[in-house]
Amino acid sequence: MAKVLTIVSLLGLFAFAVWVVYKQWTLVVVDMPAWGWAALIAGAGFSLLVGFGLMALMFYSSRHGYDEGAQEVERERK
């Protein structure tokens, strides 16, 4: 029951966020030139590319053991 309540509440929050975004989008009328749309799409695409690349590096380093904790080196005692 807790899982269902969590999923329903998260879907409700998502629907509310989509509604707010839609209301804000239709509230202001802005005439953006074609180069502005191209810059917006290029910036969003570049941001996604950087995000995907960083996630891929994180998974790669995790799978190859680069995220292991530091190990203490034993010193010779005299």
mmJSON file of the N, C-alpha and C atoms, coordinates in Angstrom:
{"data_MODEL":{"atom_site":{
"group_PDB":["ATOM","ATOM","ATOM","ATOM","ATOM","ATOM","ATOM","ATOM","ATOM","ATOM","ATOM","ATOM","ATOM","ATOM","ATOM","ATOM","ATOM","ATOM","ATOM","ATOM","ATOM","ATOM","ATOM","ATOM","ATOM","ATOM","ATOM","ATOM","ATOM","ATOM","ATOM","ATOM","ATOM","ATOM","ATOM","ATOM","ATOM","ATOM","ATOM","ATOM","ATOM","ATOM","ATOM","ATOM","ATOM","ATOM","ATOM","ATOM","ATOM","ATOM","ATOM","ATOM","ATOM","ATOM","ATOM","ATOM","ATOM","ATOM","ATOM","ATOM","ATOM","ATOM","ATOM","ATOM","ATOM","ATOM","ATOM","ATOM","ATOM","ATOM","ATOM","ATOM","ATOM","ATOM","ATOM","ATOM","ATOM","ATOM","ATOM","ATOM","ATOM","ATOM","ATOM","ATOM","ATOM","ATOM","ATOM","ATOM","ATOM","ATOM","ATOM","ATOM","ATOM","ATOM","ATOM","ATOM","ATOM","ATOM","ATOM","ATOM","ATOM","ATOM","ATOM","ATOM","ATOM","ATOM","ATOM","ATOM","ATOM","ATOM","ATOM","ATOM","ATOM","ATOM","ATOM","ATOM","ATOM","ATOM","ATOM","ATOM","ATOM","ATOM","ATOM","ATOM","ATOM","ATOM","ATOM","ATOM","ATOM","ATOM","ATOM","ATOM","ATOM","ATOM","ATOM","ATOM","ATOM","ATOM","ATOM","ATOM","ATOM","ATOM","ATOM","ATOM","ATOM","ATOM","ATOM","ATOM","ATOM","ATOM","ATOM","ATOM","ATOM","ATOM","ATOM","ATOM","ATOM","ATOM","ATOM","ATOM","ATOM","ATOM","ATOM","ATOM","ATOM","ATOM","ATOM","ATOM","ATOM","ATOM","ATOM","ATOM","ATOM","ATOM","ATOM","ATOM","ATOM","ATOM","ATOM","ATOM","ATOM","ATOM","ATOM","ATOM","ATOM","ATOM","ATOM","ATOM","ATOM","ATOM","ATOM","ATOM","ATOM","ATOM","ATOM","ATOM","ATOM","ATOM","ATOM","ATOM","ATOM","ATOM","ATOM","ATOM","ATOM","ATOM","ATOM","ATOM","ATOM","ATOM","ATOM","ATOM","ATOM","ATOM","ATOM","ATOM","ATOM","ATOM","ATOM","ATOM","ATOM","ATOM","ATOM","ATOM","ATOM","ATOM","ATOM","ATOM","ATOM","ATOM","ATOM","ATOM","ATOM","ATOM"],
"id":[1,2,3,4,5,6,7,8,9,10,11,12,13,14,15,16,17,18,19,20,21,22,23,24,25,26,27,28,29,30,31,32,33,34,35,36,37,38,39,40,41,42,43,44,45,46,47,48,49,50,51,52,53,54,55,56,57,58,59,60,61,62,63,64,65,66,67,68,69,70,71,72,73,74,75,76,77,78,79,80,81,82,83,84,85,86,87,88,89,90,91,92,93,94,95,96,97,98,99,100,101,102,103,104,105,106,107,108,109,110,111,112,113,114,115,116,117,118,119,120,121,122,123,124,125,126,127,128,129,130,131,132,133,134,135,136,137,138,139,140,141,142,143,144,145,146,147,148,149,150,151,152,153,154,155,156,157,158,159,160,161,162,163,164,165,166,167,168,169,170,171,172,173,174,175,176,177,178,179,180,181,182,183,184,185,186,187,188,189,190,191,192,193,194,195,196,197,198,199,200,201,202,203,204,205,206,207,208,209,210,211,212,213,214,215,216,217,218,219,220,221,222,223,224,225,226,227,228,229,230,231,232,233,234],
"type_symbol":["N","C","C","N","C","C","N","C","C","N","C","C","N","C","C","N","C","C","N","C","C","N","C","C","N","C","C","N","C","C","N","C","C","N","C","C","N","C","C","N","C","C","N","C","C","N","C","C","N","C","C","N","C","C","N","C","C","N","C","C","N","C","C","N","C","C","N","C","C","N","C","C","N","C","C","N","C","C","N","C","C","N","C","C","N","C","C","N","C","C","N","C","C","N","C","C","N","C","C","N","C","C","N","C","C","N","C","C","N","C","C","N","C","C","N","C","C","N","C","C","N","C","C","N","C","C","N","C","C","N","C","C","N","C","C","N","C","C","N","C","C","N","C","C","N","C","C","N","C","C","N","C","C","N","C","C","N","C","C","N","C","C","N","C","C","N","C","C","N","C","C","N","C","C","N","C","C","N","C","C","N","C","C","N","C","C","N","C","C","N","C","C","N","C","C","N","C","C","N","C","C","N","C","C","N","C","C","N","C","C","N","C","C","N","C","C","N","C","C","N","C","C","N","C","C","N","C","C","N","C","C","N","C","C"],
"label_atom_id":["N","CA","C","N","CA","C","N","CA","C","N","CA","C","N","CA","C","N","CA","C","N","CA","C","N","CA","C","N","CA","C","N","CA","C","N","CA","C","N","CA","C","N","CA","C","N","CA","C","N","CA","C","N","CA","C","N","CA","C","N","CA","C","N","CA","C","N","CA","C","N","CA","C","N","CA","C","N","CA","C","N","CA","C","N","CA","C","N","CA","C","N","CA","C","N","CA","C","N","CA","C","N","CA","C","N","CA","C","N","CA","C","N","CA","C","N","CA","C","N","CA","C","N","CA","C","N","CA","C","N","CA","C","N","CA","C","N","CA","C","N","CA","C","N","CA","C","N","CA","C","N","CA","C","N","CA","C","N","CA","C","N","CA","C","N","CA","C","N","CA","C","N","CA","C","N","CA","C","N","CA","C","N","CA","C","N","CA","C","N","CA","C","N","CA","C","N","CA","C","N","CA","C","N","CA","C","N","CA","C","N","CA","C","N","CA","C","N","CA","C","N","CA","C","N","CA","C","N","CA","C","N","CA","C","N","CA","C","N","CA","C","N","CA","C","N","CA","C","N","CA","C","N","CA","C","N","CA","C","N","CA","C","N","CA","C","N","CA","C","N","CA","C"],
"label_alt_id":[null,null,null,null,null,null,null,null,null,null,null,null,null,null,null,null,null,null,null,null,null,null,null,null,null,null,null,null,null,null,null,null,null,null,null,null,null,null,null,null,null,null,null,null,null,null,null,null,null,null,null,null,null,null,null,null,null,null,null,null,null,null,null,null,null,null,null,null,null,null,null,null,null,null,null,null,null,null,null,null,null,null,null,null,null,null,null,null,null,null,null,null,null,null,null,null,null,null,null,null,null,null,null,null,null,null,null,null,null,null,null,null,null,null,null,null,null,null,null,null,null,null,null,null,null,null,null,null,null,null,null,null,null,null,null,null,null,null,null,null,null,null,null,null,null,null,null,null,null,null,null,null,null,null,null,null,null,null,null,null,null,null,null,null,null,null,null,null,null,null,null,null,null,null,null,null,null,null,null,null,null,null,null,null,null,null,null,null,null,null,null,null,null,null,null,null,null,null,null,null,null,null,null,null,null,null,null,null,null,null,null,null,null,null,null,null,null,null,null,null,null,null,null,null,null,null,null,null,null,null,null,null,null,null],
"label_comp_id":["MET","MET","MET","ALA","ALA","ALA","LYS","LYS","LYS","VAL","VAL","VAL","LEU","LEU","LEU","THR","THR","THR","ILE","ILE","ILE","VAL","VAL","VAL","SER","SER","SER","LEU","LEU","LEU","LEU","LEU","LEU","GLY","GLY","GLY","LEU","LEU","LEU","PHE","PHE","PHE","ALA","ALA","ALA","PHE","PHE","PHE","ALA","ALA","ALA","VAL","VAL","VAL","TRP","TRP","TRP","VAL","VAL","VAL","VAL","VAL","VAL","TYR","TYR","TYR","LYS","LYS","LYS","GLN","GLN","GLN","TRP","TRP","TRP","THR","THR","THR","LEU","LEU","LEU","VAL","VAL","VAL","VAL","VAL","VAL","VAL","VAL","VAL","ASP","ASP","ASP","MET","MET","MET","PRO","PRO","PRO","ALA","ALA","ALA","TRP","TRP","TRP","GLY","GLY","GLY","TRP","TRP","TRP","ALA","ALA","ALA","ALA","ALA","ALA","LEU","LEU","LEU","ILE","ILE","ILE","ALA","ALA","ALA","GLY","GLY","GLY","ALA","ALA","ALA","GLY","GLY","GLY","PHE","PHE","PHE","SER","SER","SER","LEU","LEU","LEU","LEU","LEU","LEU","VAL","VAL","VAL","GLY","GLY","GLY","PHE","PHE","PHE","GLY","GLY","GLY","LEU","LEU","LEU","MET","MET","MET","ALA","ALA","ALA","LEU","LEU","LEU","MET","MET","MET","PHE","PHE","PHE","TYR","TYR","TYR","SER","SER","SER","SER","SER","SER","ARG","ARG","ARG","HIS","HIS","HIS","GLY","GLY","GLY","TYR","TYR","TYR","ASP","ASP","ASP","GLU","GLU","GLU","GLY","GLY","GLY","ALA","ALA","ALA","GLN","GLN","GLN","GLU","GLU","GLU","VAL","VAL","VAL","GLU","GLU","GLU","ARG","ARG","ARG","GLU","GLU","GLU","ARG","ARG","ARG","LYS","LYS","LYS"],
"label_asym_id":["A","A","A","A","A","A","A","A","A","A","A","A","A","A","A","A","A","A","A","A","A","A","A","A","A","A","A","A","A","A","A","A","A","A","A","A","A","A","A","A","A","A","A","A","A","A","A","A","A","A","A","A","A","A","A","A","A","A","A","A","A","A","A","A","A","A","A","A","A","A","A","A","A","A","A","A","A","A","A","A","A","A","A","A","A","A","A","A","A","A","A","A","A","A","A","A","A","A","A","A","A","A","A","A","A","A","A","A","A","A","A","A","A","A","A","A","A","A","A","A","A","A","A","A","A","A","A","A","A","A","A","A","A","A","A","A","A","A","A","A","A","A","A","A","A","A","A","A","A","A","A","A","A","A","A","A","A","A","A","A","A","A","A","A","A","A","A","A","A","A","A","A","A","A","A","A","A","A","A","A","A","A","A","A","A","A","A","A","A","A","A","A","A","A","A","A","A","A","A","A","A","A","A","A","A","A","A","A","A","A","A","A","A","A","A","A","A","A","A","A","A","A","A","A","A","A","A","A","A","A","A","A","A","A"],
"label_entity_id":["1","1","1","1","1","1","1","1","1","1","1","1","1","1","1","1","1","1","1","1","1","1","1","1","1","1","1","1","1","1","1","1","1","1","1","1","1","1","1","1","1","1","1","1","1","1","1","1","1","1","1","1","1","1","1","1","1","1","1","1","1","1","1","1","1","1","1","1","1","1","1","1","1","1","1","1","1","1","1","1","1","1","1","1","1","1","1","1","1","1","1","1","1","1","1","1","1","1","1","1","1","1","1","1","1","1","1","1","1","1","1","1","1","1","1","1","1","1","1","1","1","1","1","1","1","1","1","1","1","1","1","1","1","1","1","1","1","1","1","1","1","1","1","1","1","1","1","1","1","1","1","1","1","1","1","1","1","1","1","1","1","1","1","1","1","1","1","1","1","1","1","1","1","1","1","1","1","1","1","1","1","1","1","1","1","1","1","1","1","1","1","1","1","1","1","1","1","1","1","1","1","1","1","1","1","1","1","1","1","1","1","1","1","1","1","1","1","1","1","1","1","1","1","1","1","1","1","1","1","1","1","1","1","1"],
"label_seq_id":[1,1,1,2,2,2,3,3,3,4,4,4,5,5,5,6,6,6,7,7,7,8,8,8,9,9,9,10,10,10,11,11,11,12,12,12,13,13,13,14,14,14,15,15,15,16,16,16,17,17,17,18,18,18,19,19,19,20,20,20,21,21,21,22,22,22,23,23,23,24,24,24,25,25,25,26,26,26,27,27,27,28,28,28,29,29,29,30,30,30,31,31,31,32,32,32,33,33,33,34,34,34,35,35,35,36,36,36,37,37,37,38,38,38,39,39,39,40,40,40,41,41,41,42,42,42,43,43,43,44,44,44,45,45,45,46,46,46,47,47,47,48,48,48,49,49,49,50,50,50,51,51,51,52,52,52,53,53,53,54,54,54,55,55,55,56,56,56,57,57,57,58,58,58,59,59,59,60,60,60,61,61,61,62,62,62,63,63,63,64,64,64,65,65,65,66,66,66,67,67,67,68,68,68,69,69,69,70,70,70,71,71,71,72,72,72,73,73,73,74,74,74,75,75,75,76,76,76,77,77,77,78,78,78],
"pdbx_PDB_ins_code":[null,null,null,null,null,null,null,null,null,null,null,null,null,null,null,null,null,null,null,null,null,null,null,null,null,null,null,null,null,null,null,null,null,null,null,null,null,null,null,null,null,null,null,null,null,null,null,null,null,null,null,null,null,null,null,null,null,null,null,null,null,null,null,null,null,null,null,null,null,null,null,null,null,null,null,null,null,null,null,null,null,null,null,null,null,null,null,null,null,null,null,null,null,null,null,null,null,null,null,null,null,null,null,null,null,null,null,null,null,null,null,null,null,null,null,null,null,null,null,null,null,null,null,null,null,null,null,null,null,null,null,null,null,null,null,null,null,null,null,null,null,null,null,null,null,null,null,null,null,null,null,null,null,null,null,null,null,null,null,null,null,null,null,null,null,null,null,null,null,null,null,null,null,null,null,null,null,null,null,null,null,null,null,null,null,null,null,null,null,null,null,null,null,null,null,null,null,null,null,null,null,null,null,null,null,null,null,null,null,null,null,null,null,null,null,null,null,null,null,null,null,null,null,null,null,null,null,null,null,null,null,null,null,null],
"Cartn_x":[0.821,0.0,0.867,2.007,2.897,3.484,3.801,4.338,3.307,2.067,1.002,0.801,0.79,0.629,1.791,2.994,4.169,4.07,3.724,3.624,2.523,1.38,0.273,0.641,1.291,1.673,2.726,3.682,4.685,4.067,3.128,2.43,1.603,0.991,0.252,1.156,2.327,3.291,3.774,3.987,4.412,3.318,2.078,0.962,0.851,1.014,0.976,2.101,3.301,4.437,4.187,3.626,3.316,2.257,1.265,0.217,0.805,1.692,2.317,3.162,3.923,4.752,3.874,2.775,1.872,1.277,0.828,0.238,1.267,2.491,3.534,3.89,3.884,4.233,3.196,1.914,0.861,0.62,1.153,0.938,1.664,2.863,3.697,3.857,3.605,3.777,5.098,6.022,7.335,7.56,7.969,8.273,9.78,10.194,11.614,12.002,13.09,13.516,14.037,14.231,14.666,16.021,16.921,18.244,18.137,17.15,16.935,16.48,15.55,15.109,16.257,17.083,18.233,19.212,19.433,20.339,19.755,18.453,17.801,17.907,17.644,17.719,19.162,20.116,21.523,22.004,21.601,22.003,21.418,20.143,19.512,20.167,20.442,21.1,22.49,23.239,24.581,24.527,23.567,23.411,23.09,22.202,21.892,23.109,23.854,25.055,26.075,26.291,27.219,26.705,25.405,24.826,24.961,24.647,24.784,26.239,27.131,28.555,29.075,28.671,29.114,28.529,27.271,26.677,27.408,27.75,28.484,29.848,30.534,31.823,31.673,30.596,30.359,30.149,29.322,29.097,30.362,31.135,32.376,33.36,33.523,34.473,33.982,32.685,32.142,32.365,32.196,32.347,33.8,34.723,36.131,36.914,36.227,36.886,37.581,37.341,37.986,37.343,36.194,35.49,35.752,36.686,36.994,37.64,37.471,38.057,39.572,40.213,41.664,42.087,43.186,43.703,44.968,45.097,46.259,47.45,48.595,49.818,50.563,50.971,51.732,53.177,53.706,55.092,55.95,57.198,58.131,58.522,58.522,58.904,60.314,61.129,62.521,62.687],
"Cartn_y":[-1.193,0.0,1.261,1.195,2.357,2.666,1.614,1.828,2.506,2.061,2.652,4.112,4.401,5.78,6.652,6.12,6.865,7.161,6.145,6.318,7.318,7.198,8.114,9.544,9.736,11.091,11.677,10.86,11.351,11.688,10.874,11.181,12.45,12.648,13.883,15.105,15.006,16.106,16.384,15.32,15.483,16.176,15.756,16.384,17.862,18.186,19.57,20.387,19.808,20.515,20.76,19.773,19.942,21.025,21.059,22.076,23.47,23.625,24.917,25.356,24.439,24.775,25.213,24.516,24.873,26.257,26.539,27.846,28.964,28.739,29.751,29.945,28.857,28.929,29.738,29.556,30.265,31.671,31.985,33.292,34.397,34.115,35.121,34.751,35.72,35.502,36.14,35.321,35.796,35.355,36.293,35.974,35.777,34.523,34.207,33.904,34.482,34.194,32.761,32.333,30.96,30.662,31.646,31.4,31.242,31.871,31.706,30.301,29.77,28.38,27.413,27.69,26.827,26.844,28.024,28.122,27.404,27.526,26.845,25.323,24.835,23.384,22.893,23.669,23.268,23.249,24.243,24.284,23.129,22.829,21.698,20.383,20.25,19.032,18.862,19.964,19.897,19.544,20.105,19.78,18.297,17.768,16.342,15.49,15.906,15.162,15.123,16.246,16.295,15.425,15.487,14.664,13.18,12.777,11.363,10.92,11.786,11.446,11.268,12.158,12.035,10.792,10.474,9.248,8.014,8.036,6.908,6.754,7.863,7.79,7.267,7.643,7.167,5.651,5.153,3.711,2.969,3.542,2.913,2.794,3.883,3.847,2.913,2.819,1.925,0.464,0.151,-1.239,-1.699,-0.761,-1.13,-0.94,-0.666,-0.634,0.661,1.72,2.997,3.681,3.21,3.825,3.114,2.206,1.478,2.429,2.098,2.912,2.792,3.768,3.747,2.671,2.019,0.987,1.509,1.162,1.617,0.738,1.374,0.667,0.315,-0.928,-1.375,-0.892,-0.302,0.163,-0.878,-0.917,-1.812,-1.175,-1.987,-1.466,-1.951,-1.084,-1.418,-1.75],
"Cartn_z":[0.0,0.0,0.0,0.691,0.751,-0.63,-1.398,-2.752,-3.637,-3.541,-4.36,-3.986,-2.7,-2.245,-2.705,-2.667,-3.125,-4.61,-5.396,-6.848,-7.198,-6.54,-6.817,-6.45,-5.316,-4.909,-5.851,-6.305,-7.249,-8.599,-9.056,-10.305,-10.163,-9.004,-8.759,-8.781,-8.162,-8.193,-9.617,-10.391,-11.781,-12.599,-12.411,-13.128,-12.742,-11.467,-11.019,-11.655,-11.722,-12.329,-13.818,-14.509,-15.931,-16.107,-15.242,-15.312,-15.093,-14.11,-13.845,-15.028,-15.602,-16.764,-17.928,-18.161,-19.257,-19.029,-17.803,-17.497,-17.681,-17.244,-17.401,-18.869,-19.633,-21.056,-21.815,-21.489,-22.21,-21.659,-20.501,-19.884,-20.635,-21.096,-21.747,-23.214,-24.081,-25.515,-25.922,-26.396,-26.808,-28.244,-29.073,-30.463,-30.583,-30.643,-30.696,-32.145,-32.623,-33.996,-34.125,-35.348,-35.62,-34.984,-35.009,-34.408,-32.892,-32.279,-30.843,-30.514,-31.338,-31.133,-31.36,-32.382,-32.66,-31.485,-30.909,-29.758,-28.55,-28.354,-27.239,-27.382,-28.574,-28.819,-28.708,-29.243,-29.162,-27.711,-26.929,-25.518,-24.729,-24.969,-24.278,-24.699,-25.989,-26.474,-25.897,-25.822,-25.248,-23.761,-23.057,-21.635,-21.444,-22.274,-22.197,-22.537,-23.551,-23.939,-22.802,-22.147,-21.013,-19.872,-19.589,-18.524,-18.803,-20.041,-20.406,-20.344,-20.793,-20.757,-19.336,-18.443,-17.056,-16.387,-16.695,-16.14,-16.679,-17.964,-18.542,-17.873,-17.628,-16.935,-15.516,-14.85,-13.492,-13.489,-14.407,-14.474,-14.893,-15.808,-16.24,-15.071,-14.327,-13.214,-12.106,-11.924,-10.906,-11.293,-12.556,-13.027,-13.052,-13.22,-13.331,-12.036,-10.945,-9.648,-9.298,-10.062,-9.753,-8.555,-8.122,-7.001,-5.682,-5.658,-4.432,-3.424,-2.186,-1.135,-1.106,-0.532,-0.424,0.573,0.275,1.165,1.838,3.097,3.842,3.488,3.259,2.893,4.18,4.282,5.464,5.326,6.382,6.386,7.117,6.699,7.401,8.726,9.757,11.07,11.382,11.92,12.221,13.672],
"occupancy":[1.0,1.0,1.0,1.0,1.0,1.0,1.0,1.0,1.0,1.0,1.0,1.0,1.0,1.0,1.0,1.0,1.0,1.0,1.0,1.0,1.0,1.0,1.0,1.0,1.0,1.0,1.0,1.0,1.0,1.0,1.0,1.0,1.0,1.0,1.0,1.0,1.0,1.0,1.0,1.0,1.0,1.0,1.0,1.0,1.0,1.0,1.0,1.0,1.0,1.0,1.0,1.0,1.0,1.0,1.0,1.0,1.0,1.0,1.0,1.0,1.0,1.0,1.0,1.0,1.0,1.0,1.0,1.0,1.0,1.0,1.0,1.0,1.0,1.0,1.0,1.0,1.0,1.0,1.0,1.0,1.0,1.0,1.0,1.0,1.0,1.0,1.0,1.0,1.0,1.0,1.0,1.0,1.0,1.0,1.0,1.0,1.0,1.0,1.0,1.0,1.0,1.0,1.0,1.0,1.0,1.0,1.0,1.0,1.0,1.0,1.0,1.0,1.0,1.0,1.0,1.0,1.0,1.0,1.0,1.0,1.0,1.0,1.0,1.0,1.0,1.0,1.0,1.0,1.0,1.0,1.0,1.0,1.0,1.0,1.0,1.0,1.0,1.0,1.0,1.0,1.0,1.0,1.0,1.0,1.0,1.0,1.0,1.0,1.0,1.0,1.0,1.0,1.0,1.0,1.0,1.0,1.0,1.0,1.0,1.0,1.0,1.0,1.0,1.0,1.0,1.0,1.0,1.0,1.0,1.0,1.0,1.0,1.0,1.0,1.0,1.0,1.0,1.0,1.0,1.0,1.0,1.0,1.0,1.0,1.0,1.0,1.0,1.0,1.0,1.0,1.0,1.0,1.0,1.0,1.0,1.0,1.0,1.0,1.0,1.0,1.0,1.0,1.0,1.0,1.0,1.0,1.0,1.0,1.0,1.0,1.0,1.0,1.0,1.0,1.0,1.0,1.0,1.0,1.0,1.0,1.0,1.0,1.0,1.0,1.0,1.0,1.0,1.0,1.0,1.0,1.0,1.0,1.0,1.0],
"B_iso_or_equiv":[0.0,0.0,0.0,0.0,0.0,0.0,0.0,0.0,0.0,0.0,0.0,0.0,0.0,0.0,0.0,0.0,0.0,0.0,0.0,0.0,0.0,0.0,0.0,0.0,0.0,0.0,0.0,0.0,0.0,0.0,0.0,0.0,0.0,0.0,0.0,0.0,0.0,0.0,0.0,0.0,0.0,0.0,0.0,0.0,0.0,0.0,0.0,0.0,0.0,0.0,0.0,0.0,0.0,0.0,0.0,0.0,0.0,0.0,0.0,0.0,0.0,0.0,0.0,0.0,0.0,0.0,0.0,0.0,0.0,0.0,0.0,0.0,0.0,0.0,0.0,0.0,0.0,0.0,0.0,0.0,0.0,0.0,0.0,0.0,0.0,0.0,0.0,0.0,0.0,0.0,0.0,0.0,0.0,0.0,0.0,0.0,0.0,0.0,0.0,0.0,0.0,0.0,0.0,0.0,0.0,0.0,0.0,0.0,0.0,0.0,0.0,0.0,0.0,0.0,0.0,0.0,0.0,0.0,0.0,0.0,0.0,0.0,0.0,0.0,0.0,0.0,0.0,0.0,0.0,0.0,0.0,0.0,0.0,0.0,0.0,0.0,0.0,0.0,0.0,0.0,0.0,0.0,0.0,0.0,0.0,0.0,0.0,0.0,0.0,0.0,0.0,0.0,0.0,0.0,0.0,0.0,0.0,0.0,0.0,0.0,0.0,0.0,0.0,0.0,0.0,0.0,0.0,0.0,0.0,0.0,0.0,0.0,0.0,0.0,0.0,0.0,0.0,0.0,0.0,0.0,0.0,0.0,0.0,0.0,0.0,0.0,0.0,0.0,0.0,0.0,0.0,0.0,0.0,0.0,0.0,0.0,0.0,0.0,0.0,0.0,0.0,0.0,0.0,0.0,0.0,0.0,0.0,0.0,0.0,0.0,0.0,0.0,0.0,0.0,0.0,0.0,0.0,0.0,0.0,0.0,0.0,0.0,0.0,0.0,0.0,0.0,0.0,0.0,0.0,0.0,0.0,0.0,0.0,0.0],
"pdbx_formal_charge":[null,null,null,null,null,null,null,null,null,null,null,null,null,null,null,null,null,null,null,null,null,null,null,null,null,null,null,null,null,null,null,null,null,null,null,null,null,null,null,null,null,null,null,null,null,null,null,null,null,null,null,null,null,null,null,null,null,null,null,null,null,null,null,null,null,null,null,null,null,null,null,null,null,null,null,null,null,null,null,null,null,null,null,null,null,null,null,null,null,null,null,null,null,null,null,null,null,null,null,null,null,null,null,null,null,null,null,null,null,null,null,null,null,null,null,null,null,null,null,null,null,null,null,null,null,null,null,null,null,null,null,null,null,null,null,null,null,null,null,null,null,null,null,null,null,null,null,null,null,null,null,null,null,null,null,null,null,null,null,null,null,null,null,null,null,null,null,null,null,null,null,null,null,null,null,null,null,null,null,null,null,null,null,null,null,null,null,null,null,null,null,null,null,null,null,null,null,null,null,null,null,null,null,null,null,null,null,null,null,null,null,null,null,null,null,null,null,null,null,null,null,null,null,null,null,null,null,null,null,null,null,null,null,null],
"auth_seq_id":[1,1,1,2,2,2,3,3,3,4,4,4,5,5,5,6,6,6,7,7,7,8,8,8,9,9,9,10,10,10,11,11,11,12,12,12,13,13,13,14,14,14,15,15,15,16,16,16,17,17,17,18,18,18,19,19,19,20,20,20,21,21,21,22,22,22,23,23,23,24,24,24,25,25,25,26,26,26,27,27,27,28,28,28,29,29,29,30,30,30,31,31,31,32,32,32,33,33,33,34,34,34,35,35,35,36,36,36,37,37,37,38,38,38,39,39,39,40,40,40,41,41,41,42,42,42,43,43,43,44,44,44,45,45,45,46,46,46,47,47,47,48,48,48,49,49,49,50,50,50,51,51,51,52,52,52,53,53,53,54,54,54,55,55,55,56,56,56,57,57,57,58,58,58,59,59,59,60,60,60,61,61,61,62,62,62,63,63,63,64,64,64,65,65,65,66,66,66,67,67,67,68,68,68,69,69,69,70,70,70,71,71,71,72,72,72,73,73,73,74,74,74,75,75,75,76,76,76,77,77,77,78,78,78],
"auth_comp_id":["MET","MET","MET","ALA","ALA","ALA","LYS","LYS","LYS","VAL","VAL","VAL","LEU","LEU","LEU","THR","THR","THR","ILE","ILE","ILE","VAL","VAL","VAL","SER","SER","SER","LEU","LEU","LEU","LEU","LEU","LEU","GLY","GLY","GLY","LEU","LEU","LEU","PHE","PHE","PHE","ALA","ALA","ALA","PHE","PHE","PHE","ALA","ALA","ALA","VAL","VAL","VAL","TRP","TRP","TRP","VAL","VAL","VAL","VAL","VAL","VAL","TYR","TYR","TYR","LYS","LYS","LYS","GLN","GLN","GLN","TRP","TRP","TRP","THR","THR","THR","LEU","LEU","LEU","VAL","VAL","VAL","VAL","VAL","VAL","VAL","VAL","VAL","ASP","ASP","ASP","MET","MET","MET","PRO","PRO","PRO","ALA","ALA","ALA","TRP","TRP","TRP","GLY","GLY","GLY","TRP","TRP","TRP","ALA","ALA","ALA","ALA","ALA","ALA","LEU","LEU","LEU","ILE","ILE","ILE","ALA","ALA","ALA","GLY","GLY","GLY","ALA","ALA","ALA","GLY","GLY","GLY","PHE","PHE","PHE","SER","SER","SER","LEU","LEU","LEU","LEU","LEU","LEU","VAL","VAL","VAL","GLY","GLY","GLY","PHE","PHE","PHE","GLY","GLY","GLY","LEU","LEU","LEU","MET","MET","MET","ALA","ALA","ALA","LEU","LEU","LEU","MET","MET","MET","PHE","PHE","PHE","TYR","TYR","TYR","SER","SER","SER","SER","SER","SER","ARG","ARG","ARG","HIS","HIS","HIS","GLY","GLY","GLY","TYR","TYR","TYR","ASP","ASP","ASP","GLU","GLU","GLU","GLY","GLY","GLY","ALA","ALA","ALA","GLN","GLN","GLN","GLU","GLU","GLU","VAL","VAL","VAL","GLU","GLU","GLU","ARG","ARG","ARG","GLU","GLU","GLU","ARG","ARG","ARG","LYS","LYS","LYS"],
"auth_asym_id":["A","A","A","A","A","A","A","A","A","A","A","A","A","A","A","A","A","A","A","A","A","A","A","A","A","A","A","A","A","A","A","A","A","A","A","A","A","A","A","A","A","A","A","A","A","A","A","A","A","A","A","A","A","A","A","A","A","A","A","A","A","A","A","A","A","A","A","A","A","A","A","A","A","A","A","A","A","A","A","A","A","A","A","A","A","A","A","A","A","A","A","A","A","A","A","A","A","A","A","A","A","A","A","A","A","A","A","A","A","A","A","A","A","A","A","A","A","A","A","A","A","A","A","A","A","A","A","A","A","A","A","A","A","A","A","A","A","A","A","A","A","A","A","A","A","A","A","A","A","A","A","A","A","A","A","A","A","A","A","A","A","A","A","A","A","A","A","A","A","A","A","A","A","A","A","A","A","A","A","A","A","A","A","A","A","A","A","A","A","A","A","A","A","A","A","A","A","A","A","A","A","A","A","A","A","A","A","A","A","A","A","A","A","A","A","A","A","A","A","A","A","A","A","A","A","A","A","A","A","A","A","A","A","A"],
"auth_atom_id":["N","CA","C","N","CA","C","N","CA","C","N","CA","C","N","CA","C","N","CA","C","N","CA","C","N","CA","C","N","CA","C","N","CA","C","N","CA","C","N","CA","C","N","CA","C","N","CA","C","N","CA","C","N","CA","C","N","CA","C","N","CA","C","N","CA","C","N","CA","C","N","CA","C","N","CA","C","N","CA","C","N","CA","C","N","CA","C","N","CA","C","N","CA","C","N","CA","C","N","CA","C","N","CA","C","N","CA","C","N","CA","C","N","CA","C","N","CA","C","N","CA","C","N","CA","C","N","CA","C","N","CA","C","N","CA","C","N","CA","C","N","CA","C","N","CA","C","N","CA","C","N","CA","C","N","CA","C","N","CA","C","N","CA","C","N","CA","C","N","CA","C","N","CA","C","N","CA","C","N","CA","C","N","CA","C","N","CA","C","N","CA","C","N","CA","C","N","CA","C","N","CA","C","N","CA","C","N","CA","C","N","CA","C","N","CA","C","N","CA","C","N","CA","C","N","CA","C","N","CA","C","N","CA","C","N","CA","C","N","CA","C","N","CA","C","N","CA","C","N","CA","C","N","CA","C","N","CA","C","N","CA","C","N","CA","C","N","CA","C","N","CA","C"],
"pdbx_PDB_model_num":[1,1,1,1,1,1,1,1,1,1,1,1,1,1,1,1,1,1,1,1,1,1,1,1,1,1,1,1,1,1,1,1,1,1,1,1,1,1,1,1,1,1,1,1,1,1,1,1,1,1,1,1,1,1,1,1,1,1,1,1,1,1,1,1,1,1,1,1,1,1,1,1,1,1,1,1,1,1,1,1,1,1,1,1,1,1,1,1,1,1,1,1,1,1,1,1,1,1,1,1,1,1,1,1,1,1,1,1,1,1,1,1,1,1,1,1,1,1,1,1,1,1,1,1,1,1,1,1,1,1,1,1,1,1,1,1,1,1,1,1,1,1,1,1,1,1,1,1,1,1,1,1,1,1,1,1,1,1,1,1,1,1,1,1,1,1,1,1,1,1,1,1,1,1,1,1,1,1,1,1,1,1,1,1,1,1,1,1,1,1,1,1,1,1,1,1,1,1,1,1,1,1,1,1,1,1,1,1,1,1,1,1,1,1,1,1,1,1,1,1,1,1,1,1,1,1,1,1,1,1,1,1,1,1]
}}}
